[in-house]
């Protein structure tokens, strides 16, 4: 890439990483992001936890630098850093959650990586990088040559080298790396391991950008729905089958091998136990770097899957038919917004902006404020309590109904092991209700557990009705309820 003036000036004005380094609070942001996100490999953190961490950091800095430093509140700083014109934090909502979440952007992590590279290094290794370059050239040369004879000659040459080395080992001539070579290779391993971990956010950012480009094509599409589906789905999977997706999938398949994980852990423990490596005081996170890869890769995998699901829902035929007029209006708005993105309209005063009225007015009438009420202070007499002679019926304390939801869930899972779906009526026939309406309501609550994560998927068939009956212990009559048919299924990801 040519570093000409025009390109560098555009980067200085528009690239979030450059703007972060030129910001007045760059030291605060870089140190805080490094401590919260990078050091502990945190991919997503809730707003409440991030605000608390930033408040602690601001309190510490103000106690050292003075109360006048960093006058704004933590939430104001976070909202400013996550603003679209800044782009240093990504602010979003998780699915099925109403709490704001934060994550670093790829540009911010690149800026932190560059700042880390500015530190003075006491030892700069070159041999291991040269060997790596030679190995990469060998792989490129052999991997692109389709001639069987050439490939066979290369394999024979390597076999002769391996046979010669085995002969030297059998004679007791074992060549080991000296301390300098060990330091050189370990520093290169450590650097590339950190860079690989930092690349995950950029991979995720590229997936989101690819998803946004596909949505832009959908928003500006002028043809019919069939042509749109043929154009989008004809690419098989616009996200997962890109070059980025194919490379990441190959990396993930390699990393998910249990044998490779075990081999990597054993080799890493053996290397970290070497005296020369222990003397270098390596970062404690190096021992679990492959676990950090797995965590970051799993989060990226979930992001890709979520983007694919959202794209499929975006193209859902039923939603298209039911909301066709709404979709046309939204497409018109999106198309105009995309057209104005590169050429924003200048408002009065020369500022490129758009003004919007407040959606609601905040009105507080004086007479609506309650009058002051002094707190009630009870007067407690210092008297001795005497036993009473009242005879109360304590049976109400033992008549409470407690439904065993774990047993109900076990019963549903056992039924779904035999069938792909099972109706509530059949479940109640196999295991009759013994606690009446409370137990029936517990069945209907099994669609969600206490944490809000789907245990079972429930479908309601309004066109068919089922009658469920039960008999309460101690009563002769049978009670019945007629309700729409309820069908239990396992969640899609567990089918």
Secondary structure, 3 states (H helix, E strand, C coil): CCCCHHHHHHHHHHCHHHHHHCCCCHHHHHHHHHHHHHCCCCCCEEHHHHHHHHHHHHHHHHHHHCCCCCCCCHHHHHHHHCCCCCCCEEEEECCCCCCEEEEECHHHHHHHHHHHHCCCCCCCCCHHHHHHHHHHHHHHHHHHCCCHHHHHHHHHHHHHHHHHHHHHHHCCCCCCCCHHHHHHHHHHHHHHHHHHHHHHHHHHHHHHHHHHHHHHHHHCCCCCHHHHHHHHHCCCCCCCCCHHHHHHHHHHHHHCCHHHHHHHHHHHHHHHCCHHHHCCCCCHHHHHHHHHHHHHHHHHHHHHHHHHHHHHHHCCHHHHHHCHHHHHHHHHHHHHHHHHHHCCCCCCCCCCCCCCCCCCCCCCCHHHCCCCCCCCCCCCCCCCCCCCCCCCCHHHHHCCCCCCHHHHHHHHHHHHHHCCEEEHHHHHHHCCCCCCHHHHHHHHHHHECCCCCECEEEEEEEEEEEEEEECCCCCCCCEEEEEEEEEEEECHHHC
